[in-house]
Amino acid sequence: MQRVFIGIGSNLGDTIGNCKIALEEIGNFAEIVRISSLYETEPVGNEDQPNFINCAVEINTDLSPHELLSHLNSVEDKLGRVRGEKWGPRVIDLDIIFYDGLVMKDDDLIIPHPRAHLRRFVLEPICEIARDFIHPELKISILELLEKLGDSKVVIKLEQPFTTAQQ
Protein backbone atom coordinates (compact mmCIF):
# COMPACT_ATOMS: atom_id res chain seq x y z
CA MET A 1 0.00 0.00 0.00
CA GLN A 2 1.19 3.48 -0.89
CA ARG A 3 0.67 6.53 1.33
CA VAL A 4 -0.82 9.29 -0.82
CA PHE A 5 -2.01 12.85 -0.14
CA ILE A 6 -4.73 14.34 -2.32
CA GLY A 7 -5.70 18.00 -2.38
CA ILE A 8 -9.41 18.69 -2.81
CA GLY A 9 -10.92 22.03 -3.78
CA SER A 10 -14.20 23.51 -4.97
CA ASN A 11 -15.49 27.02 -5.60
CA LEU A 12 -18.68 26.44 -7.61
CA GLY A 13 -22.06 25.22 -6.39
CA ASP A 14 -22.32 23.46 -3.03
CA THR A 15 -18.61 23.64 -2.33
CA ILE A 16 -18.67 21.74 0.96
CA GLY A 17 -21.03 19.14 -0.50
CA ASN A 18 -18.80 18.75 -3.56
CA CYS A 19 -15.78 18.05 -1.34
CA LYS A 20 -17.77 15.57 0.74
CA ILE A 21 -19.00 13.68 -2.33
CA ALA A 22 -15.47 13.60 -3.76
CA LEU A 23 -14.17 12.11 -0.49
CA GLU A 24 -16.90 9.48 -0.49
CA GLU A 25 -16.03 8.58 -4.08
CA ILE A 26 -12.32 8.34 -3.21
CA GLY A 27 -13.29 5.96 -0.42
CA ASN A 28 -14.70 3.60 -3.07
CA PHE A 29 -11.22 2.90 -4.49
CA ALA A 30 -8.81 3.75 -1.67
CA GLU A 31 -8.57 3.47 2.10
CA ILE A 32 -9.12 6.86 3.69
CA VAL A 33 -6.67 7.32 6.56
CA ARG A 34 -7.15 10.97 7.58
CA ILE A 35 -9.12 13.98 6.37
CA SER A 36 -8.13 17.54 7.22
CA SER A 37 -10.54 20.22 8.27
CA LEU A 38 -12.11 22.39 5.62
CA TYR A 39 -10.44 25.68 4.78
CA GLU A 40 -11.78 28.72 2.97
CA THR A 41 -9.04 30.01 0.69
CA GLU A 42 -8.45 32.85 -1.71
CA PRO A 43 -8.01 31.84 -5.37
CA VAL A 44 -4.54 31.70 -6.88
CA GLY A 45 -3.72 32.59 -10.49
CA ASN A 46 -7.07 33.94 -11.63
CA GLU A 47 -8.19 35.98 -8.63
CA ASP A 48 -11.48 37.12 -10.21
CA GLN A 49 -13.54 34.18 -8.93
CA PRO A 50 -15.14 32.97 -5.69
CA ASN A 51 -13.06 31.73 -2.78
CA PHE A 52 -12.41 28.00 -2.59
CA ILE A 53 -13.19 25.40 -0.01
CA ASN A 54 -10.12 23.16 0.31
CA CYS A 55 -9.09 20.12 2.31
CA ALA A 56 -6.60 17.30 2.08
CA VAL A 57 -6.99 13.57 2.48
CA GLU A 58 -4.40 10.93 3.25
CA ILE A 59 -5.15 7.58 1.64
CA ASN A 60 -3.59 4.17 1.30
CA THR A 61 -3.83 2.64 -2.15
CA ASP A 62 -2.47 -0.15 -4.32
CA LEU A 63 -3.29 1.85 -7.45
CA SER A 64 -0.37 3.06 -9.54
CA PRO A 65 -0.02 6.85 -9.86
CA HIS A 66 -1.59 6.82 -13.34
CA GLU A 67 -4.42 4.51 -12.23
CA LEU A 68 -5.09 6.83 -9.29
CA LEU A 69 -5.07 9.87 -11.58
CA SER A 70 -7.58 8.14 -13.85
CA HIS A 71 -9.88 7.40 -10.90
CA LEU A 72 -9.62 10.99 -9.65
CA ASN A 73 -10.38 12.36 -13.13
CA SER A 74 -13.45 10.09 -13.24
CA VAL A 75 -14.66 11.53 -9.92
CA GLU A 76 -14.16 15.06 -11.26
CA ASP A 77 -16.12 14.15 -14.40
CA LYS A 78 -18.91 12.57 -12.33
CA LEU A 79 -19.24 15.76 -10.29
CA GLY A 80 -19.46 17.87 -13.45
CA ARG A 81 -16.01 19.41 -13.72
CA VAL A 82 -15.54 21.25 -16.98
CA ARG A 83 -11.89 21.55 -17.99
CA GLY A 84 -11.40 24.96 -19.48
CA GLU A 85 -9.67 28.02 -18.17
CA LYS A 86 -6.40 27.33 -16.34
CA TRP A 87 -6.79 28.20 -12.66
CA GLY A 88 -10.44 29.03 -13.31
CA PRO A 89 -13.46 28.25 -11.15
CA ARG A 90 -14.38 24.60 -10.78
CA VAL A 91 -16.94 22.34 -9.20
CA ILE A 92 -14.17 20.05 -7.96
CA ASP A 93 -10.41 19.79 -8.27
CA LEU A 94 -8.56 16.66 -7.14
CA ASP A 95 -4.77 16.72 -7.20
CA ILE A 96 -2.24 14.09 -6.23
CA ILE A 97 0.11 16.11 -4.03
CA PHE A 98 2.39 13.34 -2.75
CA TYR A 99 2.56 9.65 -3.60
CA ASP A 100 4.73 8.20 -0.83
CA GLY A 101 8.32 9.22 -1.59
CA LEU A 102 7.86 9.02 -5.34
CA VAL A 103 9.34 11.65 -7.65
CA MET A 104 8.12 11.43 -11.23
CA LYS A 105 7.69 13.74 -14.18
CA ASP A 106 5.91 12.78 -17.36
CA ASP A 107 3.59 14.48 -19.81
CA ASP A 108 0.39 14.04 -17.81
CA LEU A 109 1.54 13.62 -14.21
CA ILE A 110 4.14 15.27 -12.00
CA ILE A 111 4.64 14.02 -8.45
CA PRO A 112 5.09 15.69 -6.04
CA HIS A 113 2.70 18.35 -7.27
CA PRO A 114 5.04 21.00 -8.73
CA ARG A 115 3.55 23.98 -6.87
CA ALA A 116 2.46 22.32 -3.60
CA HIS A 117 5.36 23.75 -1.61
CA LEU A 118 4.43 27.28 -2.73
CA ARG A 119 0.75 27.23 -1.79
CA ARG A 120 -0.65 27.80 1.65
CA PHE A 121 -4.02 26.29 0.65
CA VAL A 122 -2.21 22.99 0.01
CA LEU A 123 0.24 23.03 2.91
CA GLU A 124 -2.14 24.08 5.72
CA PRO A 125 -4.51 21.10 5.33
CA ILE A 126 -1.68 18.60 4.84
CA CYS A 127 0.19 20.01 7.82
CA GLU A 128 -2.90 19.43 9.95
CA ILE A 129 -2.89 15.69 9.18
CA ALA A 130 0.81 14.96 8.47
CA ARG A 131 3.07 17.78 9.64
CA ASP A 132 6.15 15.53 9.72
CA PHE A 133 5.77 14.14 6.19
CA ILE A 134 8.97 14.84 4.28
CA HIS A 135 8.72 16.40 0.82
CA PRO A 136 10.52 13.83 -1.38
CA GLU A 137 12.40 16.41 -3.46
CA LEU A 138 13.00 19.23 -1.00
CA LYS A 139 13.79 16.87 1.92
CA ILE A 140 12.05 18.98 4.57
CA SER A 141 8.82 18.46 6.47
CA ILE A 142 5.44 19.94 5.59
CA LEU A 143 5.61 21.97 8.81
CA GLU A 144 8.99 23.43 7.82
CA LEU A 145 7.69 24.26 4.33
CA LEU A 146 4.71 26.03 5.86
CA GLU A 147 6.89 27.98 8.30
CA LYS A 148 9.14 29.18 5.43
CA LEU A 149 6.28 29.96 3.07
CA GLY A 150 6.04 33.45 1.62
CA ASP A 151 2.46 32.95 0.35
CA SER A 152 0.27 35.59 2.00
CA LYS A 153 -3.04 34.30 0.65
CA VAL A 154 -5.74 34.06 3.31
CA VAL A 155 -6.50 30.53 4.49
CA ILE A 156 -9.23 30.24 7.15
CA LYS A 157 -9.91 26.96 8.92
CA LEU A 158 -13.65 26.39 9.16
CA GLU A 159 -14.96 25.42 12.57
CA GLN A 160 -17.44 22.77 11.48
CA PRO A 161 -16.24 19.17 11.76
CA PHE A 162 -15.75 17.44 8.44
CA THR A 163 -16.48 13.74 8.11
CA THR A 164 -17.81 11.33 5.58
CA ALA A 165 -20.16 8.39 6.01
CA GLN A 166 -17.11 6.11 5.83
CA GLN A 167 -15.43 7.56 8.91
TIRO-2110 file (N, C-alpha, C; in Angstrom, 1 decimal):
// TIRO-2110
0.8, -1.2, 0.0, N, 1, A
0.0, 0.0, 0.0, CA, 1, A
0.9, 1.2, 0.0, C, 1, A
0.5, 2.2, -0.8, N, 2, A
1.2, 3.5, -0.9, CA, 2, A
0.5, 4.6, -0.1, C, 2, A
1.2, 5.4, 0.6, N, 3, A
0.7, 6.5, 1.3, CA, 3, A
0.6, 7.7, 0.4, C, 3, A
-0.6, 8.2, 0.2, N, 4, A
-0.8, 9.3, -0.8, CA, 4, A
-1.6, 10.4, -0.2, C, 4, A
-1.3, 11.7, -0.6, N, 5, A
-2.0, 12.8, -0.1, CA, 5, A
-2.7, 13.5, -1.4, C, 5, A
-3.9, 13.7, -1.2, N, 6, A
-4.7, 14.3, -2.3, CA, 6, A
-5.3, 15.7, -1.8, C, 6, A
-5.1, 16.7, -2.7, N, 7, A
-5.7, 18.0, -2.4, CA, 7, A
-7.1, 18.1, -3.1, C, 7, A
-8.0, 18.6, -2.3, N, 8, A
-9.4, 18.7, -2.8, CA, 8, A
-9.8, 20.1, -2.7, C, 8, A
-10.4, 20.7, -3.8, N, 9, A
-10.9, 22.0, -3.8, CA, 9, A
-12.2, 22.2, -4.6, C, 9, A
-13.0, 23.2, -4.2, N, 10, A
-14.2, 23.5, -5.0, CA, 10, A
-14.5, 25.0, -4.7, C, 10, A
-15.0, 25.7, -5.8, N, 11, A
-15.5, 27.0, -5.6, CA, 11, A
-16.7, 27.3, -6.4, C, 11, A
-17.4, 26.3, -6.9, N, 12, A
-18.7, 26.4, -7.6, CA, 12, A
-19.7, 25.5, -7.0, C, 12, A
-21.0, 26.0, -6.9, N, 13, A
-22.1, 25.2, -6.4, CA, 13, A
-21.9, 25.0, -4.9, C, 13, A
-22.4, 23.8, -4.4, N, 14, A
-22.3, 23.5, -3.0, CA, 14, A
-20.9, 23.0, -2.7, C, 14, A
-20.0, 23.9, -2.4, N, 15, A
-18.6, 23.6, -2.3, CA, 15, A
-18.3, 22.6, -1.3, C, 15, A
-18.9, 22.7, -0.1, N, 16, A
-18.7, 21.7, 1.0, CA, 16, A
-19.2, 20.4, 0.5, C, 16, A
-20.4, 20.4, 0.0, N, 17, A
-21.0, 19.1, -0.5, CA, 17, A
-20.2, 18.5, -1.6, C, 17, A
-19.6, 19.3, -2.5, N, 18, A
-18.8, 18.7, -3.6, CA, 18, A
-17.6, 18.0, -3.0, C, 18, A
-17.0, 18.7, -2.0, N, 19, A
-15.8, 18.1, -1.3, CA, 19, A
-16.2, 16.8, -0.6, C, 19, A
-17.3, 16.8, 0.0, N, 20, A
-17.8, 15.6, 0.7, CA, 20, A
-18.0, 14.4, -0.2, C, 20, A
-18.7, 14.7, -1.3, N, 21, A
-19.0, 13.7, -2.3, CA, 21, A
-17.7, 13.1, -2.9, C, 21, A
-16.8, 14.0, -3.2, N, 22, A
-15.5, 13.6, -3.8, CA, 22, A
-14.8, 12.7, -2.8, C, 22, A
-14.8, 13.0, -1.5, N, 23, A
-14.2, 12.1, -0.5, CA, 23, A
-14.9, 10.8, -0.4, C, 23, A
-16.2, 10.8, -0.5, N, 24, A
-16.9, 9.5, -0.5, CA, 24, A
-16.5, 8.6, -1.7, C, 24, A
-16.4, 9.3, -2.9, N, 25, A
-16.0, 8.6, -4.1, CA, 25, A
-14.6, 8.0, -4.0, C, 25, A
-13.7, 8.8, -3.4, N, 26, A
-12.3, 8.3, -3.2, CA, 26, A
-12.3, 7.1, -2.3, C, 26, A
-13.2, 7.1, -1.3, N, 27, A
-13.3, 6.0, -0.4, CA, 27, A
-13.8, 4.7, -1.1, C, 27, A
-14.3, 4.8, -2.3, N, 28, A
-14.7, 3.6, -3.1, CA, 28, A
-13.5, 2.9, -3.7, C, 28, A
-12.4, 3.6, -3.8, N, 29, A
-11.2, 2.9, -4.5, CA, 29, A
-9.9, 3.0, -3.7, C, 29, A
-10.0, 3.6, -2.5, N, 30, A
-8.8, 3.8, -1.7, CA, 30, A
-9.2, 3.8, -0.2, C, 30, A
-8.3, 3.4, 0.7, N, 31, A
-8.6, 3.5, 2.1, CA, 31, A
-8.3, 4.9, 2.6, C, 31, A
-9.3, 5.5, 3.1, N, 32, A
-9.1, 6.9, 3.7, CA, 32, A
-8.5, 6.7, 5.1, C, 32, A
-7.4, 7.4, 5.3, N, 33, A
-6.7, 7.3, 6.6, CA, 33, A
-7.0, 8.5, 7.4, C, 33, A
-6.9, 9.7, 6.9, N, 34, A
-7.1, 11.0, 7.6, CA, 34, A
-7.7, 12.0, 6.6, C, 34, A
-8.6, 12.9, 7.1, N, 35, A
-9.1, 14.0, 6.4, CA, 35, A
-8.9, 15.2, 7.2, C, 35, A
-8.4, 16.3, 6.5, N, 36, A
-8.1, 17.5, 7.2, CA, 36, A
-9.5, 18.2, 7.4, C, 36, A
-9.4, 19.3, 8.2, N, 37, A
-10.5, 20.2, 8.3, CA, 37, A
-10.8, 20.9, 6.9, C, 37, A
-11.9, 21.6, 6.8, N, 38, A
-12.1, 22.4, 5.6, CA, 38, A
-11.5, 23.8, 5.8, C, 38, A
-11.0, 24.4, 4.7, N, 39, A
-10.4, 25.7, 4.8, CA, 39, A
-11.1, 26.5, 3.7, C, 39, A
-11.4, 27.8, 4.0, N, 40, A
-11.8, 28.7, 3.0, CA, 40, A
-10.5, 29.4, 2.5, C, 40, A
-10.3, 29.5, 1.2, N, 41, A
-9.0, 30.0, 0.7, CA, 41, A
-9.3, 31.0, -0.5, C, 41, A
-8.4, 31.9, -0.6, N, 42, A
-8.5, 32.8, -1.7, CA, 42, A
-7.9, 32.1, -3.0, C, 42, A
-8.5, 32.5, -4.1, N, 43, A
-8.0, 31.8, -5.4, CA, 43, A
-6.6, 32.3, -5.7, C, 43, A
-5.9, 31.4, -6.4, N, 44, A
-4.5, 31.7, -6.9, CA, 44, A
-4.6, 31.7, -8.4, C, 44, A
-3.7, 32.5, -9.0, N, 45, A
-3.7, 32.6, -10.5, CA, 45, A
-4.8, 33.6, -11.0, C, 45, A
-5.9, 33.1, -11.3, N, 46, A
-7.1, 33.9, -11.6, CA, 46, A
-7.8, 34.3, -10.3, C, 46, A
-7.6, 35.6, -9.9, N, 47, A
-8.2, 36.0, -8.6, CA, 47, A
-9.6, 36.5, -8.8, C, 47, A
-10.1, 36.6, -10.0, N, 48, A
-11.5, 37.1, -10.2, CA, 48, A
-12.5, 36.0, -10.2, C, 48, A
-12.6, 35.3, -9.1, N, 49, A
-13.5, 34.2, -8.9, CA, 49, A
-13.8, 34.0, -7.4, C, 49, A
-14.8, 33.2, -7.1, N, 50, A
-15.1, 33.0, -5.7, CA, 50, A
-14.0, 32.3, -4.9, C, 50, A
-14.0, 32.5, -3.6, N, 51, A
-13.1, 31.7, -2.8, CA, 51, A
-13.3, 30.2, -2.9, C, 51, A
-12.3, 29.5, -2.6, N, 52, A
-12.4, 28.0, -2.6, CA, 52, A
-12.7, 27.4, -1.2, C, 52, A
-13.2, 26.3, -1.2, N, 53, A
-13.2, 25.4, 0.0, CA, 53, A
-12.2, 24.3, -0.3, C, 53, A
-11.2, 24.1, 0.5, N, 54, A
-10.1, 23.2, 0.3, CA, 54, A
-10.0, 22.2, 1.5, C, 54, A
-9.5, 21.1, 1.3, N, 55, A
-9.1, 20.1, 2.3, CA, 55, A
-8.1, 19.2, 1.7, C, 55, A
-7.5, 18.3, 2.5, N, 56, A
-6.6, 17.3, 2.1, CA, 56, A
-7.0, 16.0, 2.7, C, 56, A
-6.7, 14.9, 2.0, N, 57, A
-7.0, 13.6, 2.5, CA, 57, A
-5.7, 12.7, 2.3, C, 57, A
-5.5, 11.9, 3.3, N, 58, A
-4.4, 10.9, 3.3, CA, 58, A
-5.1, 9.6, 3.0, C, 58, A
-4.6, 8.9, 2.0, N, 59, A
-5.1, 7.6, 1.6, CA, 59, A
-4.0, 6.5, 1.6, C, 59, A
-4.4, 5.3, 1.7, N, 60, A
-3.6, 4.2, 1.3, CA, 60, A
-4.2, 3.5, 0.1, C, 60, A
-3.3, 3.2, -0.9, N, 61, A
-3.8, 2.6, -2.2, CA, 61, A
-2.8, 1.7, -2.8, C, 61, A
-3.3, 0.7, -3.5, N, 62, A
-2.5, -0.1, -4.3, CA, 62, A
-2.5, 0.3, -5.8, C, 62, A
-3.2, 1.3, -6.1, N, 63, A
-3.3, 1.9, -7.5, CA, 63, A
-2.0, 2.5, -7.8, C, 63, A
-1.6, 2.4, -9.1, N, 64, A
-0.4, 3.1, -9.5, CA, 64, A
-0.7, 4.6, -9.6, C, 64, A
0.3, 5.4, -9.7, N, 65, A
0.0, 6.9, -9.9, CA, 65, A
-1.0, 7.2, -11.0, C, 65, A
-0.7, 6.5, -12.2, N, 66, A
-1.6, 6.8, -13.3, CA, 66, A
-3.0, 6.2, -13.2, C, 66, A
-3.1, 5.1, -12.5, N, 67, A
-4.4, 4.5, -12.2, CA, 67, A
-5.2, 5.4, -11.3, C, 67, A
-4.5, 5.9, -10.2, N, 68, A
-5.1, 6.8, -9.3, CA, 68, A
-5.5, 8.1, -10.0, C, 68, A
-4.7, 8.7, -10.8, N, 69, A
-5.1, 9.9, -11.6, CA, 69, A
-6.3, 9.6, -12.4, C, 69, A
-6.4, 8.5, -13.0, N, 70, A
-7.6, 8.1, -13.8, CA, 70, A
-8.8, 8.1, -13.0, C, 70, A
-8.7, 7.5, -11.8, N, 71, A
-9.9, 7.4, -10.9, CA, 71, A
-10.3, 8.8, -10.4, C, 71, A
-9.3, 9.6, -10.1, N, 72, A
-9.6, 11.0, -9.6, CA, 72, A
-10.3, 11.8, -10.8, C, 72, A
-9.8, 11.7, -12.0, N, 73, A
-10.4, 12.4, -13.1, CA, 73, A
-11.8, 11.9, -13.3, C, 73, A
-12.1, 10.6, -13.1, N, 74, A
-13.5, 10.1, -13.2, CA, 74, A
-14.4, 10.7, -12.2, C, 74, A
-13.9, 10.9, -11.0, N, 75, A
-14.7, 11.5, -9.9, CA, 75, A
-14.9, 13.0, -10.3, C, 75, A
-13.9, 13.7, -10.8, N, 76, A
-14.2, 15.1, -11.3, CA, 76, A
-15.2, 15.1, -12.4, C, 76, A
-15.1, 14.2, -13.3, N, 77, A
-16.1, 14.2, -14.4, CA, 77, A
-17.5, 13.9, -13.9, C, 77, A
-17.6, 12.9, -12.9, N, 78, A
-18.9, 12.6, -12.3, CA, 78, A
-19.6, 13.8, -11.6, C, 78, A
-18.7, 14.6, -11.0, N, 79, A
-19.2, 15.8, -10.3, CA, 79, A
-19.5, 17.0, -11.2, C, 79, A
-19.1, 16.8, -12.5, N, 80, A
-19.5, 17.9, -13.4, CA, 80, A
-18.4, 18.9, -13.7, C, 80, A
-17.1, 18.5, -13.4, N, 81, A
-16.0, 19.4, -13.7, CA, 81, A
-15.9, 19.6, -15.2, C, 81, A
-15.8, 20.9, -15.6, N, 82, A
-15.5, 21.3, -17.0, CA, 82, A
-14.1, 21.8, -17.0, C, 82, A
-13.3, 21.1, -17.9, N, 83, A
-11.9, 21.5, -18.0, CA, 83, A
-11.8, 22.7, -19.0, C, 83, A
-11.5, 23.8, -18.6, N, 84, A
-11.4, 25.0, -19.5, CA, 84, A
-10.3, 25.9, -19.1, C, 84, A
-10.6, 27.0, -18.5, N, 85, A
-9.7, 28.0, -18.2, CA, 85, A
-8.7, 27.5, -17.1, C, 85, A
-7.4, 27.7, -17.3, N, 86, A
-6.4, 27.3, -16.3, CA, 86, A
-6.6, 28.2, -15.1, C, 86, A
-6.6, 27.6, -14.0, N, 87, A
-6.8, 28.2, -12.7, CA, 87, A
-8.1, 28.9, -12.6, C, 87, A
-9.1, 28.4, -13.4, N, 88, A
-10.4, 29.0, -13.3, CA, 88, A
-11.3, 28.4, -12.3, C, 88, A
-12.5, 28.8, -12.1, N, 89, A
-13.5, 28.3, -11.2, CA, 89, A
-13.8, 26.8, -11.5, C, 89, A
-14.1, 26.0, -10.5, N, 90, A
-14.4, 24.6, -10.8, CA, 90, A
-15.2, 24.0, -9.7, C, 90, A
-16.1, 23.1, -10.1, N, 91, A
-16.9, 22.3, -9.2, CA, 91, A
-16.1, 21.5, -8.3, C, 91, A
-15.1, 20.9, -8.8, N, 92, A
-14.2, 20.0, -8.0, CA, 92, A
-12.8, 20.0, -8.6, C, 92, A
-11.8, 19.9, -7.8, N, 93, A
-10.4, 19.8, -8.3, CA, 93, A
-9.7, 18.8, -7.3, C, 93, A
-9.2, 17.7, -7.9, N, 94, A
-8.6, 16.7, -7.1, CA, 94, A
-7.1, 16.5, -7.7, C, 94, A
-6.2, 16.8, -6.8, N, 95, A
-4.8, 16.7, -7.2, CA, 95, A
-4.0, 15.7, -6.3, C, 95, A
-3.2, 14.9, -7.0, N, 96, A
-2.2, 14.1, -6.2, CA, 96, A
-1.1, 15.0, -5.8, C, 96, A
-0.9, 15.2, -4.5, N, 97, A
0.1, 16.1, -4.0, CA, 97, A
1.4, 15.3, -3.8, C, 97, A
1.3, 14.2, -3.0, N, 98, A
2.4, 13.3, -2.7, CA, 98, A
1.9, 11.9, -2.9, C, 98, A
2.8, 11.1, -3.4, N, 99, A
2.6, 9.6, -3.6, CA, 99, A
3.8, 9.0, -2.9, C, 99, A
3.6, 8.7, -1.6, N, 100, A
4.7, 8.2, -0.8, CA, 100, A
6.0, 9.1, -1.1, C, 100, A
7.1, 8.5, -1.3, N, 101, A
8.3, 9.2, -1.6, CA, 101, A
8.6, 9.3, -3.1, C, 101, A
7.6, 9.0, -3.9, N, 102, A
7.9, 9.0, -5.3, CA, 102, A
8.1, 10.4, -5.9, C, 102, A
9.1, 10.5, -6.8, N, 103, A
9.3, 11.6, -7.6, CA, 103, A
9.2, 11.2, -9.1, C, 103, A
8.3, 11.8, -9.8, N, 104, A
8.1, 11.4, -11.2, CA, 104, A
7.7, 12.6, -12.0, C, 104, A
8.1, 12.7, -13.3, N, 105, A
7.7, 13.7, -14.2, CA, 105, A
7.5, 13.1, -15.5, C, 105, A
6.2, 13.2, -16.0, N, 106, A
5.9, 12.8, -17.4, CA, 106, A
4.9, 13.7, -17.9, C, 106, A
4.4, 13.5, -19.1, N, 107, A
3.6, 14.5, -19.8, CA, 107, A
2.3, 14.8, -19.1, C, 107, A
1.7, 13.8, -18.4, N, 108, A
0.4, 14.0, -17.8, CA, 108, A
0.4, 13.9, -16.3, C, 108, A
1.5, 13.7, -15.7, N, 109, A
1.5, 13.6, -14.2, CA, 109, A
2.9, 14.0, -13.7, C, 109, A
2.9, 14.9, -12.7, N, 110, A
4.1, 15.3, -12.0, CA, 110, A
3.9, 15.1, -10.5, C, 110, A
4.7, 14.3, -9.9, N, 111, A
4.6, 14.0, -8.4, CA, 111, A
6.0, 14.2, -7.9, C, 111, A
6.1, 15.0, -6.7, N, 112, A
5.1, 15.7, -6.0, CA, 112, A
4.5, 16.8, -6.9, C, 112, A
3.3, 17.3, -6.5, N, 113, A
2.7, 18.3, -7.3, CA, 113, A
3.7, 19.5, -7.4, C, 113, A
3.9, 20.0, -8.5, N, 114, A
5.0, 21.0, -8.7, CA, 114, A
4.9, 22.3, -8.0, C, 114, A
3.7, 22.7, -7.6, N, 115, A
3.6, 24.0, -6.9, CA, 115, A
3.1, 23.8, -5.4, C, 115, A
3.0, 22.6, -4.9, N, 116, A
2.5, 22.3, -3.6, CA, 116, A
3.2, 23.1, -2.5, C, 116, A
4.5, 23.1, -2.6, N, 117, A
5.4, 23.7, -1.6, CA, 117, A
5.3, 25.3, -1.6, C, 117, A
4.6, 25.8, -2.6, N, 118, A
4.4, 27.3, -2.7, CA, 118, A
3.0, 27.8, -2.3, C, 118, A
2.2, 26.9, -2.0, N, 119, A
0.8, 27.2, -1.8, CA, 119, A
0.2, 26.9, -0.4, C, 119, A
-0.1, 28.0, 0.3, N, 120, A
-0.7, 27.8, 1.7, CA, 120, A
-1.9, 26.9, 1.7, C, 120, A
-2.8, 27.1, 0.7, N, 121, A
-4.0, 26.3, 0.6, CA, 121, A
-3.8, 24.8, 0.5, C, 121, A
-2.6, 24.4, 0.1, N, 122, A
-2.2, 23.0, 0.0, CA, 122, A
-1.5, 22.6, 1.3, C, 122, A
-0.6, 23.4, 1.8, N, 123, A
0.2, 23.0, 2.9, CA, 123, A
-0.5, 23.0, 4.2, C, 123, A
-1.4, 24.0, 4.5, N, 124, A
-2.1, 24.1, 5.7, CA, 124, A
-2.9, 22.8, 6.0, C, 124, A
-3.8, 22.3, 5.0, N, 125, A
-4.5, 21.1, 5.3, CA, 125, A
-3.6, 19.9, 5.5, C, 125, A
-2.6, 19.8, 4.7, N, 126, A
-1.7, 18.6, 4.8, CA, 126, A
-0.9, 18.7, 6.2, C, 126, A
-0.5, 19.8, 6.5, N, 127, A
0.2, 20.0, 7.8, CA, 127, A
-0.7, 19.6, 9.0, C, 127, A
-2.0, 19.8, 8.9, N, 128, A
-2.9, 19.4, 9.9, CA, 128, A
-2.9, 17.9, 10.1, C, 128, A
-2.8, 17.2, 9.1, N, 129, A
-2.9, 15.7, 9.2, CA, 129, A
-1.5, 15.0, 9.1, C, 129, A
-0.5, 15.6, 8.6, N, 130, A
0.8, 15.0, 8.5, CA, 130, A
2.0, 16.0, 8.5, C, 130, A
2.1, 16.7, 9.6, N, 131, A
3.1, 17.8, 9.6, CA, 131, A
4.5, 17.3, 9.5, C, 131, A
4.8, 16.0, 9.8, N, 132, A
6.2, 15.5, 9.7, CA, 132, A
6.5, 14.8, 8.4, C, 132, A
5.5, 14.8, 7.5, N, 133, A
5.8, 14.1, 6.2, CA, 133, A
6.9, 14.9, 5.5, C, 133, A
7.8, 14.2, 4.9, N, 134, A
9.0, 14.8, 4.3, CA, 134, A
8.7, 14.9, 2.8, C, 134, A
8.8, 16.2, 2.3, N, 135, A
8.7, 16.4, 0.8, CA, 135, A
9.8, 15.6, 0.1, C, 135, A
9.5, 14.7, -0.8, N, 136, A
10.5, 13.8, -1.4, CA, 136, A
11.6, 14.5, -2.2, C, 136, A
11.4, 15.7, -2.7, N, 137, A
12.4, 16.4, -3.5, CA, 137, A
13.1, 17.4, -2.6, C, 137, A
12.4, 18.2, -1.8, N, 138, A
13.0, 19.2, -1.0, CA, 138, A
13.6, 18.7, 0.3, C, 138, A
13.2, 17.5, 0.7, N, 139, A
13.8, 16.9, 1.9, CA, 139, A
13.6, 17.6, 3.2, C, 139, A
12.4, 18.4, 3.3, N, 140, A
12.0, 19.0, 4.6, CA, 140, A
10.6, 18.7, 4.8, C, 140, A
10.2, 18.8, 6.1, N, 141, A
8.8, 18.5, 6.5, CA, 141, A
7.8, 19.5, 6.0, C, 141, A
6.6, 19.1, 6.0, N, 142, A
5.4, 19.9, 5.6, CA, 142, A
5.4, 21.1, 6.5, C, 142, A
5.6, 20.9, 7.8, N, 143, A
5.6, 22.0, 8.8, CA, 143, A
6.7, 23.0, 8.5, C, 143, A
7.9, 22.5, 8.2, N, 144, A
9.0, 23.4, 7.8, CA, 144, A
8.7, 24.2, 6.5, C, 144, A
8.1, 23.6, 5.6, N, 145, A
7.7, 24.3, 4.3, CA, 145, A
6.7, 25.4, 4.7, C, 145, A
5.7, 25.1, 5.5, N, 146, A
4.7, 26.0, 5.9, CA, 146, A
5.3, 27.2, 6.6, C, 146, A
6.3, 26.9, 7.5, N, 147, A
6.9, 28.0, 8.3, CA, 147, A
7.7, 28.9, 7.4, C, 147, A
8.3, 28.4, 6.3, N, 148, A
9.1, 29.2, 5.4, CA, 148, A
8.4, 29.8, 4.3, C, 148, A
7.1, 29.5, 4.2, N, 149, A
6.3, 30.0, 3.1, CA, 149, A
6.1, 31.5, 3.0, C, 149, A
6.3, 32.0, 1.8, N, 150, A
6.0, 33.4, 1.6, CA, 150, A
4.6, 33.8, 1.1, C, 150, A
3.8, 32.8, 0.9, N, 151, A
2.5, 33.0, 0.4, CA, 151, A
1.6, 33.7, 1.4, C, 151, A
1.1, 34.8, 1.0, N, 152, A
0.3, 35.6, 2.0, CA, 152, A
-1.2, 35.5, 1.8, C, 152, A
-1.6, 34.5, 0.9, N, 153, A
-3.0, 34.3, 0.6, CA, 153, A
-3.7, 33.9, 1.9, C, 153, A
-5.0, 34.4, 2.1, N, 154, A
-5.7, 34.1, 3.3, CA, 154, A
-6.3, 32.6, 3.3, C, 154, A
-6.0, 31.9, 4.3, N, 155, A
-6.5, 30.5, 4.5, CA, 155, A
-7.2, 30.5, 5.9, C, 155, A
-8.5, 30.2, 5.9, N, 156, A
-9.2, 30.2, 7.1, CA, 156, A
-9.8, 28.8, 7.4, C, 156, A
-9.4, 28.3, 8.5, N, 157, A
-9.9, 27.0, 8.9, CA, 157, A
-11.4, 27.1, 9.4, C, 157, A
-12.2, 26.3, 8.8, N, 158, A
-13.7, 26.4, 9.2, CA, 158, A
-13.8, 25.6, 10.4, C, 158, A
-14.8, 26.0, 11.3, N, 159, A
-15.0, 25.4, 12.6, CA, 159, A
-15.8, 24.1, 12.5, C, 159, A
-16.6, 24.0, 11.5, N, 160, A
-17.4, 22.8, 11.5, CA, 160, A
-16.6, 21.5, 11.3, C, 160, A
-17.0, 20.4, 12.0, N, 161, A
-16.2, 19.2, 11.8, CA, 161, A
-16.5, 18.6, 10.4, C, 161, A
-15.6, 17.9, 9.8, N, 162, A
-15.7, 17.4, 8.4, CA, 162, A
-15.5, 15.9, 8.5, C, 162, A
-16.6, 15.2, 8.2, N, 163, A
-16.5, 13.7, 8.1, CA, 163, A
-17.3, 13.2, 6.9, C, 163, A
-17.0, 12.0, 6.6, N, 164, A
-17.8, 11.3, 5.6, CA, 164, A
-18.5, 10.1, 6.2, C, 164, A
-19.4, 9.5, 5.5, N, 165, A
-20.2, 8.4, 6.0, CA, 165, A
-19.2, 7.2, 6.3, C, 165, A
-18.0, 7.2, 5.7, N, 166, A
-17.1, 6.1, 5.8, CA, 166, A
-16.2, 6.3, 7.0, C, 166, A
-16.3, 7.4, 7.7, N, 167, A
-15.4, 7.6, 8.9, CA, 167, A
-16.1, 7.1, 10.2, C, 167, A
END
